[in-house]
Amino acid sequence: MSSLKPAVVALAILMVAGDAFALPKFSARTGWKCQSCHVNPSGGGMRHAGGVRYGREELPVTTWSEDFSLEDFTNDITDFVSVGTDVRTLFFYQQEQPDDRNAFFQMQGDIYINLKIARKVNVYFDKGIYSGFELFGQVNILPSNGFVKAGKFVPNFGTKVDEHRSYIREFTGLSLETGSPYFTGAEVGVSPGGFTVTGGAYNASEGRGAGIDSRKAVLGRVEGIFGVTDDLNLGLGANILYKAMQGGKTNFIGGFGSVSIGNFTVLGEADLLKTDVPGTKTDALVVFAEADYMVIQGVDLKFIYDFYDPDLDVKSGTLSRYSMGFEFFPIPGVEVRPLYRILKEEPSDSDNNEFHLLLHFYL
């Protein structure tokens, strides 16, 4: 089947790839785990001291970074309270029939607060400008840098990219683009050596009081990232997310990874989305691949490939998207990202390509 060809390409990448998170290429490039930079061990969201330092010293253009840097900068308000933010404003141009369109869009506006309430115990809150939030308590007392967290958050499935329209987030339902990606429940994880193992259990649907039912969603995840040499990092990961639904179920089964050699980094993920509900039984496939090359510190060339087949038993209806551009970090806390996107659809393709210009402020 023709729709399997992109999957074969992505899976070939996965055979030599590893663990990656938001921004996934930085984990791959450094060989660091998510908790090396982020308060949330699943990655993404607020950065602690290590992540703040990396974002301010290792990303921007070196000369300009020195000119604009603040001495003794910290995101700690007190010894017990820390803050952070991500603000992403997007200008986009889309080819459409009969008229093209362009607009500004406030893609993200998140405020993060982390409260240290005891040794190795914290409460984390993330509120964006749109509906939903993350709120959980976390205890870091298990062996092998292990943790337990409970509250409302996005399950640790797949690669956490910062593009909410990425197919691996949109078509798994783990994006604000398709509703609320937040589940109420608990996750437990341990990180012996280069490995990390995570398990989670959550409510399958949100509700209050009598509106909460007994159906559950369950997560299993294992991953590893290793520094083979000073310039080569490899890893590999797999996960499954099972969700009970009214009269049926969904199973998301996926593999993900990255390989980084010097200034060149490749990421990949492929997920089989199995849905079994009354009157409908489908197997869908979603694929993501990204290649980045750091030209100089502060400038990364970027290529992204997205693929989605909503039904592997049907020979048409697939979506493919190719994104090309670069990331520019001129000064600490600022990113500029222009991208051009080519969209291909089956069985009929239309002129609906896009240009994106993203301005990102981060702490």
C-alpha positions as CSV (number, residue, x, y, z in Angstrom):
1,M,0.0,0.0,0.0
2,S,1.3,3.4,-1.0
3,S,0.5,5.0,2.4
4,L,3.0,2.7,4.1
5,K,6.0,4.1,2.2
6,P,6.3,7.2,4.5
7,A,6.0,5.0,7.5
8,V,8.9,2.8,6.3
9,V,11.1,5.9,6.0
10,A,10.2,7.1,9.4
11,L,10.6,3.7,11.0
12,A,14.1,3.4,9.4
13,I,14.9,6.7,11.2
14,L,13.6,5.2,14.5
15,M,15.9,2.3,14.3
16,V,18.8,4.5,15.0
17,A,17.1,7.2,17.1
18,G,16.2,8.0,20.7
19,D,14.5,10.1,23.4
20,A,13.3,13.6,22.5
21,F,11.2,16.3,24.1
22,A,10.2,20.0,23.8
23,L,12.2,21.3,22.2
24,P,13.1,17.7,21.5
25,K,16.3,18.4,19.5
26,F,17.9,19.9,22.6
27,S,17.5,16.7,24.6
28,A,18.9,14.8,21.6
29,R,21.8,17.2,21.0
30,T,22.9,17.3,24.7
31,G,22.1,13.7,25.6
32,W,20.3,15.1,28.7
33,K,17.0,13.7,30.1
34,C,13.9,16.0,30.3
35,Q,14.3,16.6,34.0
36,S,17.8,18.0,33.4
37,C,16.1,21.2,32.1
38,H,12.4,21.0,33.1
39,V,10.4,20.9,36.3
40,N,8.0,18.4,34.8
41,P,9.9,15.1,34.3
42,S,7.9,14.5,31.1
43,G,9.5,17.6,29.6
44,G,8.1,20.8,28.3
45,G,6.7,23.7,30.4
46,M,8.7,25.5,33.1
47,R,12.5,25.3,33.1
48,H,14.4,25.0,36.3
49,A,17.9,26.5,36.9
50,G,19.7,24.2,34.4
51,G,17.2,24.8,31.6
52,V,17.2,28.5,32.2
53,R,21.0,28.6,32.0
54,Y,21.0,26.5,28.8
55,G,18.4,28.7,27.2
56,R,20.2,31.9,28.0
57,E,23.8,30.8,27.5
58,E,23.9,28.0,24.9
59,L,21.2,29.0,22.5
60,P,21.6,32.7,21.5
61,V,24.2,34.1,19.2
62,T,27.3,34.3,21.5
63,T,28.3,38.0,20.9
64,W,24.8,39.4,21.2
65,S,24.1,37.1,24.2
66,E,26.9,38.8,26.0
67,D,25.7,42.3,25.1
68,F,22.1,41.6,26.3
69,S,22.7,39.3,29.2
70,L,21.6,40.1,32.8
71,E,24.1,39.5,35.6
72,D,23.1,36.9,38.2
73,F,19.8,36.2,36.4
74,T,17.4,33.7,38.0
75,N,13.8,32.7,37.7
76,D,13.6,32.1,41.5
77,I,11.5,34.7,43.2
78,T,12.4,33.2,46.6
79,D,14.0,29.9,47.7
80,F,10.5,28.3,47.5
81,V,8.8,30.0,44.5
82,S,9.9,30.0,40.9
83,V,8.3,31.3,37.7
84,G,8.5,30.9,34.0
85,T,6.7,31.7,30.7
86,D,6.4,30.9,27.1
87,V,4.8,33.4,24.7
88,R,4.5,32.5,21.1
89,T,2.9,34.9,18.5
90,L,2.4,33.7,15.0
91,F,2.0,35.5,11.7
92,F,0.7,33.1,9.0
93,Y,-0.1,33.3,5.3
94,Q,-2.3,30.5,3.8
95,Q,-3.1,29.8,0.2
96,E,-6.9,29.2,-0.1
97,Q,-9.5,29.3,-2.7
98,P,-10.9,31.7,-3.8
99,D,-8.8,34.1,-1.7
100,D,-5.6,33.7,0.3
101,R,-5.6,34.8,3.9
102,N,-3.1,36.0,6.5
103,A,-3.4,36.9,10.1
104,F,-1.7,37.1,13.5
105,F,-2.5,34.4,16.0
106,Q,-1.5,34.2,19.7
107,M,-0.4,30.6,19.6
108,Q,0.7,30.4,23.2
109,G,0.7,32.4,26.4
110,D,1.6,30.2,29.4
111,I,2.6,31.3,32.9
112,Y,4.4,28.7,35.0
113,I,4.6,28.7,38.8
114,N,6.5,26.1,40.9
115,L,6.1,26.0,44.6
116,K,8.6,24.1,46.7
117,I,6.6,23.0,49.8
118,A,9.1,20.6,51.3
119,R,12.4,18.9,50.5
120,K,11.9,17.0,47.2
121,V,8.2,18.0,47.2
122,N,6.7,20.6,44.8
123,V,3.4,21.8,43.4
124,Y,3.5,22.9,39.7
125,F,0.9,25.1,37.9
126,D,0.8,25.9,34.2
127,K,-2.0,28.2,32.9
128,G,-2.3,29.3,29.3
129,I,-4.5,31.8,27.6
130,Y,-6.8,29.2,26.3
131,S,-8.9,26.6,28.1
132,G,-7.3,24.0,30.3
133,F,-4.3,23.9,32.7
134,E,-1.8,21.6,34.2
135,L,-1.7,21.3,38.0
136,F,0.0,18.6,39.9
137,G,2.0,17.7,43.0
138,Q,5.2,15.9,42.7
139,V,7.4,13.9,45.1
140,N,10.9,13.0,44.1
141,I,11.7,10.3,46.7
142,L,11.9,7.1,44.7
143,P,15.2,5.3,43.9
144,S,17.0,6.0,40.7
145,N,15.9,9.7,40.5
146,G,12.3,8.4,40.6
147,F,9.1,10.5,41.1
148,V,5.4,10.3,41.7
149,K,3.1,13.0,40.5
150,A,-0.7,13.4,40.7
151,G,-3.0,16.0,39.4
152,K,-4.2,17.1,35.9
153,F,-1.6,17.1,33.1
154,V,-0.9,15.8,29.6
155,P,0.1,12.1,29.7
156,N,3.7,11.3,28.9
157,F,3.0,9.8,25.4
158,G,5.1,10.4,22.4
159,T,7.3,13.4,21.5
160,K,6.3,16.7,23.1
161,V,6.8,19.2,20.3
162,D,5.9,22.9,20.6
163,E,3.8,22.8,17.4
164,H,0.1,22.3,18.5
165,R,-0.8,21.3,14.9
166,S,1.8,18.6,14.6
167,Y,0.0,15.4,13.4
168,I,1.5,13.3,16.2
169,R,-0.2,15.6,18.8
170,E,-3.3,16.7,16.8
171,F,-4.5,13.2,15.7
172,T,-3.7,11.6,19.1
173,G,-5.9,14.2,20.8
174,L,-2.9,15.4,22.8
175,S,-3.1,18.9,21.5
176,L,-5.2,22.0,22.3
177,E,-6.0,22.0,18.6
178,T,-8.5,19.1,19.1
179,G,-9.8,19.9,22.6
180,S,-8.4,19.3,26.0
181,P,-5.3,17.1,26.2
182,Y,-5.3,17.1,30.0
183,F,-6.0,13.9,32.0
184,T,-6.6,13.7,35.8
185,G,-4.6,10.9,37.3
186,A,-1.1,9.9,38.4
187,E,2.3,9.0,36.9
188,V,5.2,7.2,38.4
189,G,8.7,7.1,36.9
190,V,12.3,5.9,37.6
191,S,15.5,6.7,35.7
192,P,18.2,4.2,36.3
193,G,21.3,5.1,34.3
194,G,20.4,6.2,30.8
195,F,16.9,4.6,30.9
196,T,13.6,6.0,32.1
197,V,10.5,3.9,32.8
198,T,7.1,5.6,33.3
199,G,3.6,4.3,34.1
200,G,0.4,6.2,34.5
201,A,-3.3,5.8,35.2
202,Y,-5.9,8.5,34.5
203,N,-9.6,9.1,34.2
204,A,-10.6,8.3,30.6
205,S,-13.0,11.3,30.5
206,E,-13.2,14.5,32.5
207,G,-16.1,15.4,34.7
208,R,-17.2,16.6,38.2
209,G,-19.0,14.7,41.0
210,A,-21.5,12.4,39.5
211,G,-20.2,13.2,36.0
212,I,-17.0,11.2,36.7
213,D,-17.2,7.5,35.6
214,S,-15.0,4.5,36.2
215,R,-13.4,4.2,32.8
216,K,-9.7,4.6,32.8
217,A,-6.7,5.4,30.6
218,V,-3.4,3.6,31.2
219,L,0.1,4.5,30.0
220,G,3.3,2.5,29.8
221,R,6.6,4.0,28.5
222,V,10.2,3.0,28.3
223,E,13.1,5.0,26.8
224,G,16.8,5.4,26.9
225,I,19.3,8.0,25.7
226,F,23.1,7.5,25.7
227,G,26.2,9.4,24.9
228,V,28.2,7.1,22.7
229,T,31.0,9.6,22.1
230,D,31.4,13.3,22.9
231,D,29.7,14.1,19.6
232,L,27.2,11.2,19.2
233,N,24.0,10.7,21.2
234,L,21.7,7.8,20.5
235,G,18.5,6.6,22.1
236,L,15.2,4.7,21.5
237,G,11.8,4.7,23.1
238,A,8.4,3.1,22.9
239,N,5.0,3.7,24.6
240,I,1.4,2.6,24.7
241,L,-1.7,4.6,25.8
242,Y,-4.9,2.6,26.3
243,K,-8.2,4.5,26.8
244,A,-11.6,2.9,27.6
245,M,-14.5,4.6,25.8
246,Q,-18.3,4.3,25.8
247,G,-18.8,0.8,24.4
248,G,-15.2,0.6,23.1
249,K,-11.6,1.5,23.4
250,T,-8.6,3.1,21.8
251,N,-5.0,1.9,21.8
252,F,-2.1,4.2,20.8
253,I,1.1,2.2,20.2
254,G,4.2,4.1,19.2
255,G,8.0,4.3,18.9
256,F,10.1,7.5,19.0
257,G,13.7,8.5,18.9
258,S,16.6,10.7,18.0
259,V,20.2,10.6,16.9
260,S,22.6,13.6,17.1
261,I,26.1,13.7,15.5
262,G,27.9,17.0,16.1
263,N,25.7,19.8,14.9
264,F,23.3,17.5,13.0
265,T,20.2,16.1,14.8
266,V,17.4,13.8,13.5
267,L,14.2,13.0,15.4
268,G,11.4,10.6,14.6
269,E,8.1,9.1,15.9
270,A,5.5,6.7,14.4
271,D,2.2,5.8,16.1
272,L,-0.4,3.2,15.3
273,L,-3.8,4.5,16.4
274,K,-6.3,1.7,16.9
275,T,-9.9,2.6,17.5
276,D,-12.6,0.1,18.4
277,V,-16.1,1.6,19.1
278,P,-19.6,0.4,18.1
279,G,-19.9,0.6,14.4
280,T,-16.3,1.7,13.8
281,K,-13.0,-0.2,13.9
282,T,-10.0,1.6,12.3
283,D,-6.2,1.5,12.3
284,A,-4.7,4.9,11.6
285,L,-1.0,5.8,11.3
286,V,0.7,9.0,12.2
287,V,4.4,9.8,11.5
288,F,6.8,12.6,12.4
289,A,10.4,13.2,11.4
290,E,12.6,16.3,11.9
291,A,16.2,17.2,10.9
292,D,18.1,20.1,12.4
293,Y,21.5,21.5,11.6
294,M,23.2,24.2,13.8
295,V,25.0,26.5,11.3
296,I,26.4,28.6,14.2
297,Q,25.3,29.0,17.7
298,G,22.0,30.8,17.5
299,V,21.0,29.6,14.0
300,D,19.5,26.2,13.2
301,L,18.3,25.0,9.8
302,K,15.1,22.9,10.2
303,F,13.1,20.4,8.1
304,I,10.0,18.7,9.4
305,Y,7.9,15.9,7.8
306,D,4.4,15.0,9.0
307,F,2.2,12.2,7.7
308,Y,-1.3,10.9,8.6
309,D,-3.3,8.0,7.2
310,P,-6.7,7.9,8.9
311,D,-7.5,4.4,7.8
312,L,-4.8,1.9,6.7
313,D,-7.5,-0.2,4.9
314,V,-8.4,2.7,2.6
315,K,-5.9,3.5,-0.2
316,S,-6.6,7.3,-0.2
317,G,-7.2,10.1,2.3
318,T,-3.7,10.5,3.5
319,L,-2.1,13.9,4.5
320,S,1.6,14.8,4.1
321,R,3.2,18.1,5.2
322,Y,6.8,19.3,4.5
323,S,8.1,22.3,6.6
324,M,11.3,24.1,5.9
325,G,12.9,27.0,7.6
326,F,15.2,27.9,10.5
327,E,15.3,28.8,14.2
328,F,17.1,32.0,15.1
329,F,18.0,32.8,18.8
330,P,19.4,36.4,18.6
331,I,19.5,37.2,22.3
332,P,18.5,35.5,25.6
333,G,14.8,34.7,25.8
334,V,14.0,35.4,22.2
335,E,13.5,33.1,19.2
336,V,12.4,33.9,15.6
337,R,11.3,31.0,13.5
338,P,10.2,31.4,9.8
339,L,8.8,28.2,8.1
340,Y,7.4,27.5,4.7
341,R,4.9,24.5,4.5
342,I,3.9,22.4,1.6
343,L,0.7,20.3,2.1
344,K,-0.2,17.2,0.1
345,E,-3.6,15.5,0.3
346,E,-5.1,12.4,-1.3
347,P,-7.1,11.8,-3.4
348,S,-7.3,15.5,-4.5
349,D,-4.6,18.0,-3.7
350,S,-5.2,21.7,-3.6
351,D,-3.0,24.8,-3.4
352,N,-3.1,25.4,0.4
353,N,0.6,25.9,1.3
354,E,1.5,28.1,4.2
355,F,4.2,30.5,5.5
356,H,4.7,30.9,9.2
357,L,6.7,33.5,11.1
358,L,6.9,32.7,14.8
359,L,8.1,35.1,17.5
360,H,8.8,33.3,20.8
361,F,9.7,34.9,24.2
362,Y,10.7,32.4,26.9
363,L,11.9,32.1,30.4
